[in-house]
């Protein structure tokens, strides 16, 4: 089910990418907060790392996570979120 590894990073005002803390990712992944079944196929692993199933759309995940992180005050004004799939070798 969790076949994809995703990188979850915030981009600060200087353009530096910083791994989002595990507790941010875990907080988002709790379904009672998101109320969206599409994100049930996610598993927080570590700072900046999330596993997900194929049915989780990256574009929707990024938008939803960024919105949630802003509402929680995790992202400062001007900061952005980057969600990308890690390439397996």
C-alpha positions as CSV (number, residue, x, y, z in Angstrom):
1,X,0.0,0.0,0.0
2,X,2.7,2.5,0.9
3,X,4.8,2.2,-2.3
4,X,6.0,5.8,-2.7
5,X,8.4,7.8,-0.6
6,X,7.7,11.5,-0.5
7,X,9.9,14.4,0.5
8,X,8.1,17.1,2.6
9,X,10.1,20.3,2.9
10,X,9.4,23.9,3.7
11,X,11.1,26.6,1.7
12,X,12.1,29.5,3.8
13,X,12.4,33.1,2.7
14,X,16.1,32.7,1.7
15,X,15.1,29.8,-0.6
16,X,16.6,27.1,1.7
17,X,14.7,23.8,1.8
18,X,14.2,22.4,5.4
19,X,12.7,19.0,6.2
20,X,9.4,19.4,7.9
21,X,9.4,18.0,11.4
22,X,7.8,14.6,11.8
23,X,5.2,16.0,14.2
24,X,3.9,18.4,11.5
25,X,3.5,15.6,9.0
26,X,2.0,13.3,11.6
27,X,-0.5,16.0,12.7
28,X,-1.6,16.4,9.1
29,X,-1.9,12.7,8.5
30,X,-4.4,12.2,11.3
31,X,-7.7,11.7,9.4
32,X,-9.8,13.4,12.1
33,X,-8.0,16.6,11.1
34,X,-8.1,16.3,7.3
35,X,-11.4,14.5,6.9
36,X,-10.3,13.5,3.4
37,X,-10.1,9.7,2.8
38,X,-7.7,10.3,-0.1
39,X,-5.0,10.9,2.4
40,X,-5.6,7.7,4.4
41,X,-2.9,6.0,2.4
42,X,-0.1,8.0,4.0
43,X,2.3,7.0,6.7
44,X,4.7,9.6,8.3
45,X,8.2,8.1,8.7
46,X,10.6,10.8,9.8
47,X,11.4,14.5,9.4
48,X,10.7,15.4,5.8
49,X,9.6,11.9,4.9
50,X,6.2,10.4,4.2
51,X,5.2,7.1,2.5
52,X,2.0,7.1,0.4
53,X,0.0,4.8,-1.9
54,X,-0.5,5.4,-5.6
55,X,-3.9,6.9,-5.2
56,X,-2.6,9.9,-3.2
57,X,-2.3,12.8,-5.7
58,X,0.8,14.9,-5.0
59,X,-0.7,18.2,-6.2
60,X,-3.7,17.8,-3.8
61,X,-1.5,16.6,-1.0
62,X,0.8,19.6,-1.3
63,X,-2.0,22.1,-1.4
64,X,-3.8,20.5,1.6
65,X,-0.6,20.1,3.6
66,X,0.4,23.7,3.0
67,X,-3.0,25.0,4.0
68,X,-3.0,22.9,7.1
69,X,0.5,24.0,8.1
70,X,-0.4,27.6,7.6
71,X,-3.6,27.3,9.7
72,X,-1.5,25.6,12.5
73,X,1.1,28.4,12.3
74,X,3.9,26.1,11.2
75,X,4.6,28.0,8.0
76,X,5.5,31.7,8.3
77,X,4.2,34.2,5.7
78,X,6.2,33.9,2.5
79,X,7.3,30.4,3.2
80,X,6.2,27.6,0.9
81,X,5.9,23.8,1.0
82,X,7.4,21.4,-1.5
83,X,6.1,17.8,-1.8
84,X,8.0,15.6,-4.2
85,X,8.4,11.9,-4.9
86,X,11.8,10.4,-4.2
87,X,13.2,8.5,-7.1
88,X,14.1,4.9,-6.2
89,X,17.4,3.6,-7.7
